[in-house]
Amino acid sequence: MSLPPRILLHSPVSNDLVLAQFVEECLKDCVRLIAIAGEDADKLELQVDTLVVGDGSDKSRFLFTSAHPNEPLSDVRDFASEWFCDRDGFLEVRL
């Protein structure tokens, strides 16, 4: 099963290895947005961005991220689900 193009990722994440595997799956499945909500969302966004970019040598490794540390979850859901993409789909993820 492939992932939809819009993901709402809940922060914090309990396992960095699981996060790294999830980011790789997102890249493989052409996820376009990972919106991160919750405590320390900005720190988790930086961690996701670092995993996506890697050493910077592969320009095809790209997706948008956004951090929403102090926003109501309903607002973040609306933001992520309404993000313009070339295909439909939205998923909330807790790792």
Protein Blocks (a to p, Z undefined) as FASTA:
>chain_A
ZZdfbdcdddddfbfklmmmmmmmmmmnopabdcdedehklmmmmmmmmmmnmnopamkl
ccdddddfkbcfklmmmmmmmpccfbecdddddZZ
